[in-house]
Amino acid sequence: MKRILIFILILLSYMSGAYLEVNRWKSGETFLDFLKRNKLPSNIYYNLDSGDKELATEIITGIRYQMLKDKNGSIEQVLIPVGEELQLHIKKVDGNYTLTTTPIVYEEKEEELSIPIIKSPYQDIINATKNYLLAYQFVQSYKKSVNFKRIRKGDRLVIFYKQKTRLGKQFGSPVIEASMIEVHGKKHYVFLFNKGRYYNAKGEEVEGFFLALPVKYTRISDRFTYKRWHPILHIYRAHLGIDYAAPIGTPVKAARAGKIIFAGRKGGYGNAIVIKHEGLYKTLYGHLRNFRRGIKRGKYVKQGQVIGYVGSTGLSTGPHLHFGLYRGSKAINPANSVHLTKSILRGKKRKEFLKLTSKYKKEMEIALKNNVKPKIEQDFRYVMNLKSKNNPME
């Protein structure tokens, strides 16, 4: 139904001489740079409040965005995804441009995969689904609990996962809800439970991605939320991290070991540091007063190592650390990962968990018998996906 509606809207645009462009966000480009390059008024950015200006800093390099132009090449609308939940919507109304934050419209499907191992779990998942993120996340979820070198040809794997699709294409990171892999015929399980954490069949946490608290704070001044509807302003607001209020100059520490991939000014975050960790994880430290001596891009840091100091640079109303956590392009709540030891489920939680795992195990046996494979998403080609604005059907 959604594809039909998109088709009708695009067809109506074509009849009026309008055309659609799909581009990728350029590396190093800020939202303000984007407006200037496309000759859009800079006040689109300057009229935003501090929260939305900060959100504009979250645009990911390489993300696809859409621009609808009229027959003269003037921009009518722009949709720019911010993470996986929200998008910036620029719209021309009565000759003036407005910007709003709206939820991204996508479909989410429950998918199953059951295949024998031929080459490797990673390659076999890609061959079956064309979903590189699924393969990567599957391997990472077992990284510290299964020796993949011992897997032999003919061992099997099963994955139950959720996958978003947007305009006919895979969109964002899949969420693995349960999986099983055989190693010499022995089954090893992973289940998603308890605020997005992964556990083995015994109820022991297995993912092993833990964060230390990055700063000694006085209070949490703002918590994480994907898309919060403001009941008074009637707009969507998002805060993709945790704000820890602390005195200026308080040491900020790396929450986990990793490589610094950014250290400098980062839009609304002011002085900021981004650290890449194992897997697809990254952490962001914003509004710093300054960096510790020797901290720069390319440097490897240990967990707990001081990397900077609390400040109020960028779009900030007071001294605090903005702390963000990302898995791929998806912002996730750091509060669910800030702990140093694995958790073990007990009592009521354990009973709920065992009930869930019993259900999944039965479904996995059925999937193994049926060799279930998900439908590989085909590119949905826009009627207006143009090569030339002068020939919209080229």
C-alpha positions as CSV (number, residue, x, y, z in Angstrom):
1,M,0.0,0.0,0.0
2,K,2.8,2.4,0.9
3,R,4.5,1.7,-2.4
4,I,1.3,2.5,-4.3
5,L,1.0,5.8,-2.4
6,I,4.6,6.7,-3.2
7,F,4.0,5.8,-6.9
8,I,0.9,8.1,-7.0
9,L,2.7,11.0,-5.4
10,I,5.7,10.7,-7.7
11,L,3.4,10.3,-10.8
12,L,1.5,13.4,-9.8
13,S,4.8,15.2,-9.4
14,Y,5.9,14.0,-12.9
15,M,2.7,15.3,-14.4
16,S,3.4,18.7,-13.0
17,G,7.0,18.6,-14.4
18,A,8.6,17.9,-11.1
19,Y,11.3,15.3,-10.6
20,L,13.0,13.5,-7.8
21,E,16.7,13.2,-7.0
22,V,18.2,10.6,-4.7
23,N,21.7,11.6,-3.4
24,R,24.1,10.6,-0.7
25,W,25.3,12.9,2.1
26,K,28.8,14.2,1.4
27,S,31.7,13.4,3.8
28,G,32.5,16.4,6.0
29,E,29.4,18.4,5.0
30,T,27.5,20.1,7.7
31,F,23.8,20.9,7.4
32,L,24.6,24.6,7.0
33,D,27.1,23.7,4.2
34,F,24.3,21.7,2.5
35,L,21.9,24.7,2.6
36,K,24.5,27.0,1.1
37,R,25.5,24.6,-1.6
38,N,21.9,24.1,-2.7
39,K,21.2,27.9,-2.4
40,L,18.6,27.4,0.3
41,P,18.2,30.2,2.9
42,S,20.6,29.9,5.9
43,N,17.8,30.9,8.3
44,I,16.4,27.4,7.9
45,Y,19.3,26.4,10.2
46,Y,19.6,29.6,12.3
47,N,15.9,29.6,13.1
48,L,16.1,26.2,14.7
49,D,16.3,25.9,18.5
50,S,19.4,24.4,20.1
51,G,17.9,20.9,20.3
52,D,17.2,20.7,16.6
53,K,20.5,22.3,15.7
54,E,22.2,19.6,17.7
55,L,20.1,17.0,15.9
56,A,21.3,18.2,12.5
57,T,24.8,17.3,13.6
58,E,23.7,13.6,13.6
59,I,23.4,13.3,9.8
60,I,25.5,10.3,8.7
61,T,28.0,10.5,5.9
62,G,26.7,8.5,2.9
63,I,23.1,8.4,4.0
64,R,20.6,8.6,1.1
65,Y,18.4,11.7,1.0
66,Q,15.6,12.8,-1.4
67,M,15.1,16.1,-3.1
68,L,12.0,17.0,-5.0
69,K,12.5,19.8,-7.6
70,D,10.1,21.6,-9.9
71,K,10.5,21.7,-13.7
72,N,12.8,24.7,-13.3
73,G,15.1,22.9,-10.9
74,S,14.0,24.8,-7.8
75,I,13.8,22.7,-4.7
76,E,10.3,22.0,-3.4
77,Q,11.0,19.4,-0.7
78,V,14.0,17.6,0.9
79,L,13.9,14.6,3.2
80,I,17.2,13.9,5.1
81,P,17.2,10.9,7.5
82,V,18.8,11.5,10.9
83,G,19.7,8.1,12.3
84,E,17.0,5.4,11.8
85,E,14.0,7.0,13.4
86,L,13.7,10.7,12.4
87,Q,14.2,12.8,9.3
88,L,14.6,16.5,8.6
89,H,11.8,17.7,6.2
90,I,12.4,20.9,4.3
91,K,9.3,22.1,2.5
92,K,8.6,25.1,0.3
93,V,5.3,26.8,1.3
94,D,4.1,30.0,-0.4
95,G,7.6,30.8,-1.5
96,N,9.1,30.3,1.9
97,Y,11.0,27.3,3.3
98,T,10.2,25.6,6.6
99,L,11.9,22.7,8.4
100,T,10.2,20.1,10.6
101,T,11.3,16.9,12.2
102,T,9.2,13.9,11.3
103,P,9.3,10.2,11.9
104,I,10.8,8.1,9.1
105,V,8.2,6.0,7.4
106,Y,9.4,2.4,7.1
107,E,8.1,-1.2,7.1
108,E,9.5,-3.6,9.7
109,K,9.3,-7.3,8.9
110,E,9.9,-10.4,11.0
111,E,12.3,-12.6,9.0
112,E,13.8,-16.1,9.5
113,L,16.9,-17.6,8.0
114,S,17.9,-21.3,8.2
115,I,20.9,-22.5,6.2
116,P,23.8,-25.0,6.3
117,I,27.3,-23.7,6.6
118,I,29.1,-24.1,3.2
119,K,32.0,-21.5,3.4
120,S,31.6,-19.5,6.7
121,P,28.7,-18.1,8.7
122,Y,29.5,-14.6,7.5
123,Q,29.7,-15.3,3.8
124,D,26.8,-17.8,3.8
125,I,24.5,-15.2,5.4
126,I,25.5,-12.6,2.8
127,N,24.9,-15.1,0.0
128,A,21.5,-16.0,1.3
129,T,20.3,-12.5,2.1
130,K,22.6,-9.8,0.6
131,N,22.4,-8.3,4.0
132,Y,25.9,-7.4,5.2
133,L,24.8,-5.9,8.5
134,L,23.0,-9.0,9.4
135,A,26.1,-11.1,8.8
136,Y,28.3,-8.8,10.7
137,Q,26.0,-8.5,13.7
138,F,25.5,-12.3,13.8
139,V,29.2,-12.9,14.0
140,Q,29.7,-10.2,16.6
141,S,27.0,-11.5,18.9
142,Y,28.9,-14.8,19.2
143,K,32.4,-13.3,19.1
144,K,33.4,-14.2,22.7
145,S,31.4,-17.4,23.2
146,V,31.9,-19.5,20.1
147,N,35.1,-20.6,18.3
148,F,34.1,-20.2,14.6
149,K,37.3,-21.9,13.5
150,R,35.8,-25.2,14.8
151,I,32.7,-25.0,12.6
152,R,32.6,-27.6,9.9
153,K,30.8,-27.8,6.6
154,G,27.3,-29.0,7.1
155,D,26.8,-27.3,10.5
156,R,23.7,-25.2,10.5
157,L,22.5,-21.8,11.6
158,V,19.2,-20.2,12.3
159,I,18.4,-16.5,12.8
160,F,15.1,-14.8,13.7
161,Y,15.4,-11.1,13.1
162,K,13.6,-7.8,12.4
163,Q,14.5,-5.8,9.3
164,K,13.3,-2.3,8.3
165,T,12.7,-1.5,4.7
166,R,12.2,1.9,3.2
167,L,11.0,2.5,-0.3
168,G,11.8,-1.2,-1.1
169,K,15.3,-1.2,0.2
170,Q,16.8,-2.6,3.4
171,F,17.1,0.4,5.8
172,G,19.1,0.6,8.9
173,S,20.4,-2.2,11.2
174,P,18.6,-5.5,11.5
175,V,17.7,-6.6,15.1
176,I,18.6,-10.2,15.8
177,E,16.0,-11.5,18.3
178,A,17.3,-15.1,18.5
179,S,19.8,-17.2,16.8
180,M,21.5,-20.6,16.8
181,I,24.7,-22.0,15.3
182,E,26.0,-25.5,15.4
183,V,29.7,-26.2,16.1
184,H,30.5,-29.8,15.3
185,G,26.8,-30.5,15.7
186,K,26.5,-28.8,19.2
187,K,24.0,-26.0,19.3
188,H,24.9,-22.6,20.6
189,Y,22.1,-20.0,21.2
190,V,21.8,-16.3,21.6
191,F,18.6,-14.5,22.7
192,L,17.7,-10.8,22.9
193,F,16.3,-10.0,26.3
194,N,16.3,-7.4,29.1
195,K,16.7,-4.0,27.5
196,G,18.3,-5.1,24.3
197,R,21.1,-7.4,25.8
198,Y,22.0,-10.8,24.4
199,Y,22.1,-13.9,26.6
200,N,23.0,-17.5,26.1
201,A,20.7,-20.4,26.8
202,K,21.8,-20.4,30.5
203,G,20.7,-16.7,30.9
204,E,24.3,-15.4,31.0
205,E,25.0,-12.2,29.0
206,V,27.2,-13.0,26.0
207,E,27.6,-10.0,23.8
208,G,30.3,-8.6,26.0
209,F,30.0,-4.9,25.0
210,F,30.2,-3.0,28.2
211,L,30.9,0.7,28.9
212,A,32.4,2.4,31.9
213,L,30.8,5.6,33.1
214,P,32.6,8.4,31.1
215,V,32.4,11.1,33.7
216,K,31.7,11.7,37.4
217,Y,28.5,13.7,37.2
218,T,26.2,15.6,39.6
219,R,23.0,14.8,37.8
220,I,21.6,13.6,34.5
221,S,20.2,16.7,32.8
222,D,18.7,15.0,29.8
223,R,18.0,11.4,28.9
224,F,18.0,9.4,25.7
225,T,14.9,9.4,23.5
226,Y,14.4,8.5,19.8
227,K,11.3,10.5,19.0
228,R,9.4,12.3,21.6
229,W,6.2,14.2,20.7
230,H,6.1,17.6,22.3
231,P,2.5,18.0,23.5
232,I,2.7,21.8,23.5
233,L,4.8,22.6,20.5
234,H,3.3,19.7,18.5
235,I,6.6,18.7,17.0
236,Y,8.9,15.7,17.3
237,R,11.9,16.1,19.5
238,A,14.8,13.7,19.9
239,H,17.8,13.5,22.1
240,L,20.2,10.8,20.9
241,G,22.4,10.5,24.0
242,I,22.6,11.2,27.7
243,D,23.6,14.6,29.2
244,Y,25.7,14.3,32.3
245,A,25.8,17.6,34.2
246,A,29.2,18.2,35.8
247,P,31.5,21.2,36.8
248,I,33.7,22.7,34.0
249,G,37.0,20.9,33.9
250,T,35.8,17.5,35.2
251,P,37.8,14.8,33.5
252,V,36.0,12.9,30.7
253,K,37.2,9.3,30.2
254,A,36.9,6.8,27.3
255,A,34.0,4.5,28.1
256,R,35.7,1.7,26.3
257,A,39.0,1.1,24.5
258,G,39.1,2.1,20.9
259,K,40.5,4.3,18.1
260,I,39.7,8.0,18.0
261,I,38.2,8.7,14.6
262,F,37.2,12.4,15.2
263,A,38.5,15.1,17.5
264,G,37.5,18.7,16.7
265,R,34.5,21.0,16.3
266,K,31.4,19.1,15.5
267,G,28.4,21.4,14.9
268,G,26.1,21.7,17.8
269,Y,28.3,19.4,19.9
270,G,31.1,21.9,20.0
271,N,34.4,20.3,20.9
272,A,33.8,16.6,20.4
273,I,35.5,13.3,20.3
274,V,34.3,10.1,18.5
275,I,35.8,6.8,19.4
276,K,35.4,3.6,17.3
277,H,35.2,0.4,19.2
278,E,35.1,-3.3,18.1
279,G,32.2,-4.3,16.0
280,L,30.0,-1.5,14.7
281,Y,30.1,0.5,18.0
282,K,31.1,4.2,18.4
283,T,30.9,6.6,21.3
284,L,30.5,10.4,21.1
285,Y,31.7,12.9,23.7
286,G,30.3,16.4,23.1
287,H,30.5,20.0,24.5
288,L,34.1,19.5,25.8
289,R,36.0,22.5,27.1
290,N,39.2,21.1,25.6
291,F,41.0,17.8,24.8
292,R,43.7,16.2,26.9
293,R,47.2,16.8,25.5
294,G,48.1,14.2,22.9
295,I,44.5,13.3,22.1
296,K,43.9,13.4,18.3
297,R,42.5,11.5,15.4
298,G,44.1,8.1,14.9
299,K,45.2,7.6,18.5
300,Y,44.2,4.4,20.4
301,V,42.9,4.9,23.9
302,K,42.3,2.5,26.8
303,Q,39.0,2.2,28.7
304,G,39.1,4.8,31.5
305,Q,41.8,6.9,29.9
306,V,41.2,10.7,30.2
307,I,40.5,12.2,26.8
308,G,39.1,15.6,27.6
309,Y,37.3,17.9,30.1
310,V,33.7,18.9,30.6
311,G,32.8,22.2,29.1
312,S,29.9,24.1,27.5
313,T,31.0,24.5,23.9
314,G,28.6,24.4,20.9
315,L,24.9,24.5,21.6
316,S,24.9,24.2,25.3
317,T,23.1,26.0,28.1
318,G,25.5,24.9,30.8
319,P,28.5,22.6,31.5
320,H,27.8,19.0,30.8
321,L,28.9,16.0,28.8
322,H,26.7,14.8,25.9
323,F,27.5,11.1,25.7
324,G,26.2,9.2,22.6
325,L,26.5,5.5,21.7
326,Y,26.0,4.1,18.1
327,R,25.7,0.7,16.6
328,G,26.4,1.4,12.9
329,S,24.2,4.4,12.0
330,K,21.7,3.7,14.8
331,A,21.9,5.7,18.0
332,I,21.2,3.5,21.0
333,N,20.6,4.2,24.7
334,P,24.0,4.3,26.5
335,A,22.2,3.6,29.8
336,N,21.6,0.0,28.7
337,S,25.4,-0.6,28.2
338,V,27.0,1.3,31.0
339,H,28.1,-1.5,33.3
340,L,31.4,-3.4,33.7
341,T,30.3,-7.0,34.4
342,K,28.1,-9.5,32.6
343,S,24.6,-9.8,34.1
344,I,23.1,-13.2,35.0
345,L,19.3,-13.5,34.9
346,R,17.8,-14.6,38.2
347,G,14.3,-15.1,39.8
348,K,11.3,-13.7,37.9
349,K,13.5,-12.4,35.0
350,R,15.0,-15.9,34.5
351,K,11.6,-17.5,34.4
352,E,10.4,-15.0,31.8
353,F,13.6,-15.7,29.8
354,L,13.3,-19.5,29.9
355,K,9.7,-19.2,28.7
356,L,10.8,-17.1,25.8
357,T,13.8,-19.3,24.9
358,S,11.6,-22.5,24.9
359,K,9.3,-20.8,22.4
360,Y,12.2,-19.9,20.1
361,K,13.9,-23.3,20.3
362,K,10.7,-25.0,19.0
363,E,10.4,-22.5,16.2
364,M,14.1,-23.0,15.3
365,E,13.6,-26.7,14.9
366,I,10.8,-26.1,12.5
367,A,12.9,-23.6,10.6
368,L,15.8,-26.1,10.4
369,K,13.5,-28.7,8.8
370,N,12.1,-26.2,6.3
371,N,15.4,-24.5,5.4
372,V,13.7,-21.1,5.6
373,K,15.2,-18.2,3.6
374,P,14.0,-14.6,3.6
375,K,13.0,-12.9,0.4
376,I,15.9,-10.9,-0.9
377,E,14.8,-7.3,-1.1
378,Q,14.9,-6.0,-4.7
379,D,15.6,-2.3,-5.4
380,F,12.4,-0.4,-5.8
381,R,13.0,1.8,-8.8
382,Y,11.3,5.2,-8.5
383,V,9.3,6.2,-11.6
384,M,11.1,9.5,-11.1
385,N,14.6,8.2,-10.3
386,L,16.1,10.4,-12.9
387,K,19.4,10.6,-14.8
388,S,18.5,13.9,-16.3
389,K,16.2,16.6,-15.3
390,N,15.5,17.4,-18.9
391,N,14.3,13.8,-19.6
392,P,12.5,12.5,-16.5
393,M,11.8,9.1,-18.1
394,E,15.4,8.6,-19.2
